[in-house]
């Protein structure tokens, strides 16, 4: 699909999810297979020139990987607004956060348990809890007080994510809040989200990936897509982490 076709017809939810999956796979493959595997092996073998070239590939893949999280967050806010049962939605995220923790620790730290950080499902789970409270306050609190209480909930959730060291921590929670808060003005939501993530990541090499991410989000056409692969998109996270770690163990 060309850029003109994307702008004309837009992207549905399934297409955005598939883009996020590929982006995430590039990011995590760069971490485990390149940063922990190939590049150190090349340096150890004295192949410094080859190692430097693969190091450039590493940073390209990491930039591509910056596309995944904003897309997932955007689709999370869409799902939150349209789901029939928010409790079940939150429970699914919480269950997969627990399922994914050991695969995440294996990929990032090479061991079954590492309390230094938690996988991204914990961030998304906290985000849904936060949105539930923010939405409830908006519906049941006097307008003069609602925004102050909503901001207090957002700050509390961001601090909790930072304390628990969830993936993307406070910035991730703030992005969820921004894309939900400005959901009726997509241009503002994308601009604010891009500025927030660019400041949080603080690496110029990540800017192209982040810009592409919010461009694709802006191309969302409001439809889910025909393919009903809900469980695939949940399962692909822990499964691909295990597969990448397994490949690392076999190859290196």
N, C-alpha and C positions, 0 to 999 in steps of 0.2 A: 504494500500500500504506500503510495507516494505521499509527500507532505501535503500536496493540494487535496488529495482524496481524504486524508485525515481531517483537514480543516473543513472540508465540505460535508463529510458524513459523520465524522466524530468516531470515538472509540467507545465500545460498550464495556461493561464491568469485567466480563471475562477476558477481554483482550488486554485491559489494563492489568489484571491479575497475572496473566501469562507473561507480560513484559516485566512485571515486578519479580516473578519467579526466576526468569532468566537473569535479570540484574542481580538478584540475591545470590544465585548460583555462581556468577562471575566473581562476586565479592568474596564469598566464602572459599571458593577454589583458590583465589589469589592468596588468602591468608594461610590456609593449611598446606596446599600443594606447592606454592611458590615461596612464600615467606618462611615457612617452617621446613620445606623440603628441598626443592630444586636449587634455589639461590644459595643457601648455606652449603649445599653439596658442591656447587660449582666453585665457590670461594675456597672450600677445603681442598678441591682438586687443583687449585691454582689457575682456574679459567676465569680470571677477573673480568675480561672483556665480555664474555658470554653472560657472566653474572650481572654485569651492569645493564646489558640489554634486557635480560629478563626482569631486572628491577624496574625498568621503564614499563614493561608489560604489566608488572604488578600494579603500578600506580594508575595505569589506564583502566585496568579491571576494577580497581578500587573506586575510581571515578564513576565508571558504569554502575557499580554497586550502590552509589548514592541515590540512584533512581528508585530503589525498591521501597525504602521506608516511607517517604512522602506519599507514594501511591497507596501503600497499605493503609496508612493513616486516613487518607481521603476516603478510601472504600470502607474503612471502619466507621467513619462519621455517616456515610451514606447508609450503611447497614444499620447503624443505630437508629437513624431516623425512620427507616422503613421496615425494620423487623417487627414481627407480630408479638414476639416475646423477648423482652430485653433481659429478663432473668436468665433464660436459657442461653441467650447470646453470651452473657457474661460468664456463665458456667462453662460453656464450651472453651472460651478463651482461657479460663483458669485451669481447666483440665489439661489443655495442650501446653500451657506454661509448665505444668509439672512434668508432663511426658517429655517435653523438649529439653529439660534442664541438663540431664546427663549427656545427651548428644551434643548440646551446646558447649558444655565444659570440655568434652573430648576434643571438639574441633578447635576451640580457642586455646585451651590450656593443656590438652593432652592427657587429662585424667578425669575420672568419673565424677569427682566432686571438687568444685572450686568456688568458694563463697565470694571471690573478688567481684564478680558481676553475674547478673541473671539474664536469661534470654529475653528476646523482644516480646514474646507473648505476655510476659509479666507487665511490660509497659502498656500494651494494648488492653490488658485486663484492668489495670488501674485506670486507664483512660475511659473505659466504658463505665466503671463505677463513678468516676468524676462526672461524666456527661449525664448520668442518671440523676445525680444530686443537683447539677446545674439546671437541668431541665425541670426537675421538681420544684426547685426554688423559684424559677421563672414563672411557673404556673400557680404557685401557692403562696407567694410572698408579695407584699406591697411593692409596687414598681420603684418607689423611692429607695427602698432598701435592697431590692433584689440583686442589683448589679454588684453592690459591695459584698454581699454574702456569696454570690457566685464567684467573684474574684478570690475571696478567701478560700473557697473550696479548690479552685484551680491551683493557687499557691500551695495549699496543703498537700495536694496530690503530687505536685512537682517536687516538693521537698521530700515526700515519702519515696518517690521514684529515685531521687538522688541518694537518699539514705540507704535504700535497698540495692543501689547500683544496678538498676535494670538497664538494659541496652537502650541507649539514647537518653536515659534518665530524665532529668527535668526538661531538657529541650524537647524530648519526645512528647511529654505531657502537654507542654505549651503549644506544640504544633497541633495536637489533637484539639485543644481548646480553640486555637486560631481558626482552623478549618471548619470547626462546628459553628463558631461565633459568626463568621463571615460567610456562611454557606449560601446565603441568598445573594451575595455579591461576589461571584467567582473570581473576577479580576483582582479585587482587593484581597480575597483569601489567598490566591496564588502568590501575589506580590509580597504580602506579609509573611506567608509561609517560607518563601524563598529567602527573604532577608533574615528571618529567624534561623533557618538551617545553615545558611552561609556563615552567619556569625558564630553559630554553635560549633560547626565543623572546623572553621578557621584554617582551612588549607586551600590555597588557590587552585590546586589540581582537582579539587572536588566540585568546583563551580560549574563546569560543563555538564556533569551528571545531574547536579541539582536543578540546573536550568532546564534540561531536557525533561526531568521528572515533572516539574510544574507546568511545562508546555503540554505534556501529555494529559495531565490532570485537567487542564483547561479545555482539552479536546473531548472530554467525556460527554457522551450524548444522552445520558440519563437512563439508559436501558441496561439490563443485566446481561443480555446475550442468551442465546438459545441453549447452550450447553449447561447442564445442571451439575457442575463438578464441585459442589461445596466441600465435600470431604477430601477431595484431592488437594485443594488449596490449604486445608488444615494439615493434612498428613505430609505434604511435600516438605514442610520445614524440618521436622525431626528426621525424616527419612534421608533427605539429601545431606544433612549433617553427618549422619552415620556412614553414608556411602563415601563421602569425601574423606572422612577419617579412615575408613577401611582401605581406600585407595592409597592414602598416605602410608599406612602400615605395610601394605603390600609392596609399594614401589621403593620407599625409603627406609 
